[in-house]
Amino acid sequence: MTGDRRIVASNLRALREIRKVAQEELAVRSGIDRSYISDLENEKYAISVDKLGNLAEALGVETWEMLHPATAARLRESKQA
């Protein structure tokens, strides 16, 4: 499970940073507490499917992109290009 948490944490942080969305703003958009978002980014918790969907919608991506191991790397590469 730790690998899955790491993937979600990395993708969540990368998506949020690339879209220039603060944790506070993402919390409002998704209806999820800001401290929980921070804990997710720090791999403290595993996320439920419902909350993962809320975050994906708030960030404008498909839910599967939050789970795909290559999402963060792809986003970082596209940002550098």
DAHUFEN-V783431 format. One record per residue. N is the residue number from 0. PHI is phi as a letter, one per 40 degrees, with the letter a starting at -180 (NA if undefined). PSI is psi in radians with two decimals (999 if undefined). NEAR is the number of other C-alpha atoms within 12 Angstrom. Layout:
# DAHUFEN-V783431
N/PHI/PSI/NEAR
N/PHI/PSI/NEAR
This chain:
# DAHUFEN-V783431
0/NA/-0.53/12
1/d/-0.68/15
2/c/-0.70/14
3/c/-0.72/21
4/c/-0.71/26
5/c/-0.74/27
6/c/-0.87/30
7/c/-0.77/43
8/d/-0.82/34
9/c/-0.79/31
10/c/-0.72/39
11/c/-0.85/48
12/c/-0.78/34
13/c/-0.80/29
14/c/-0.76/36
15/c/-0.77/33
16/c/-0.75/21
17/c/-0.62/23
18/c/0.00/21
19/f/0.87/16
20/b/2.10/23
21/c/2.76/23
22/d/-0.68/30
23/c/-0.77/19
24/c/-0.74/21
25/c/-0.64/31
26/c/-0.77/25
27/c/-0.82/19
28/c/-0.65/23
29/c/-0.28/25
30/g/0.37/23
31/b/2.39/27
32/d/2.42/20
33/d/-0.70/21
34/c/-0.55/19
35/c/-0.68/26
36/c/-0.76/34
37/c/-0.78/24
38/c/-0.64/22
39/c/-0.77/32
40/c/-0.40/29
41/b/0.28/21
42/g/0.47/24
43/c/-0.60/19
44/b/2.72/21
45/c/2.53/25
46/c/2.58/30
47/c/2.78/17
48/c/-0.71/15
49/c/-0.82/15
50/c/-0.61/25
51/c/-0.73/31
52/c/-0.71/25
53/c/-0.78/27
54/c/-0.76/42
55/d/-0.80/31
56/c/-0.76/23
57/c/-0.50/28
58/c/-0.06/32
59/g/0.59/22
60/b/2.94/23
61/c/2.63/19
62/d/-0.69/24
63/c/-0.50/21
64/c/-0.47/28
65/c/-0.40/39
66/b/-0.21/29
67/c/2.24/24
68/d/-0.46/21
69/c/-0.03/19
70/d/-0.90/27
71/c/-0.77/27
72/c/-0.75/21
73/c/-0.74/19
74/c/-0.73/26
75/c/-0.66/20
76/c/-0.75/13
77/c/-0.53/13
78/c/-0.61/15
79/c/-0.40/9
80/c/999/7
